[in-house]
Amino acid sequence: MKRRRSGILRTTTRSSELRVPGSARLRARAAWALVALALATACARTPAEEFFQLAPESAAHRAAQTRTFETANETELLSASAAVLQDLGFQVVESVREVGFLRAAKERSAREYGQEIWRWVIFALSTAGLVGGSNTLLLLPVDLQQQINASLVARPLDSAGTRHEVRVLFYRIVWKSDGQSGDQTIAPGEQKMGMIRDPAIYQLFFSKLSKAVFLEAHKI
Amino acid sequence: MRSACSVRRLFLLLAACIGVAACATPPEPPSDLLAPSAEQAALREMQTRSFDVSDKNQAMRGVIAALQDLGFIIERANEPLGLVTAARFAEPRDQDVVGVTVTVRPQGEDKMVIRANAIYNNEPITDPKVYQNFFATLERSLFVGRN
């Protein structure tokens, strides 16, 4: 059977045909892959070893979170701390007397007027087309609900146990509402965590504790 | 026409294969699934340290104080078991969580063996520097309080 030959005349030389025509596309793809890899490693997270080293601000945090009491009665101190937390609306979740540990939590609305107002302002501006392009509706998610947690530890400061210190840490978890960005809806329930660093809250706690045990709370 | 028929036949064959495979019994897990590997032995070495502390309670309080200094939130503590669990948010990206479980167990008369299992977003941390840093902070906390 006679084979049909191609009608195109061979005009290129053998050596130029050795380079496969699709390789240019392949090289471009490889180049993009390298760029993506470089970007991925550039966005790498903080190395874990830093979290196990004392940071420069840890001394300041310790000072804000700790008070000492001239008492040998650690159980009484712990019990009074639980009472103060209860007074502040917390539910004690966990307690271990032998190591002086208490953990408590409370839930509360996290809605703030400022955020709500800003959400409506951005929404109005986006409908007018002044923010985020002409056809995109922007609804910023606002904070809805929060859980405030307290983690408290009481321990003796000397071997005789005549002085004790109480260290408490407040932190919160916030759940956000839904939102919209153009025609993409943002689902509600996004969580945001943060340490509470406002010194007024710690001062309030320790002043209440000081009154509860009839002792002065000394700063360290 | 002929090629369409053969494609359909191929598709049916493939579907049949998948069906048979789905009804087959799942493969048995290997018998050494829970056996310690060489990496696990190396990890245990990194995570364990022995300290000259005779009192378990004192050692546990030292661990808790060290973790608090490092900015960790103490989640759970169990004195009879010598167990402390703590976590912290990996600032600035607050969605990342660094967790650690520390166990304190007596070794002989006057020593305590302390082991710290650290995880970063549910994956175990295998960097030895992490554990060195932790034990350095712990050592300070244990022996500064001893006066």
Interface residues (C-beta under 8 A of the other chain):
Chain A: R45 T46 P47 A48 E49 F51 F52 Q53 L54 A55 S58 H61 R62 Q65 E94 V96 E98 V99 G100 F101 R103 N149 S151 V153 R155 L157 D158 S159 R167 L169 Y171 Q191 K192 M193 G194 M195
Chain B: N57 M60 R61 I64 A65 Q68 D69 L70 G71 I73 I74 E75 R76 A77 N78 E79 P80 V84 R88 F89 A90 P92 R93 D94 Q95 D96 V98 A118 Y120 I125 D127 K129 V130 Y131 N133 F134 T137 G145 R146 N147
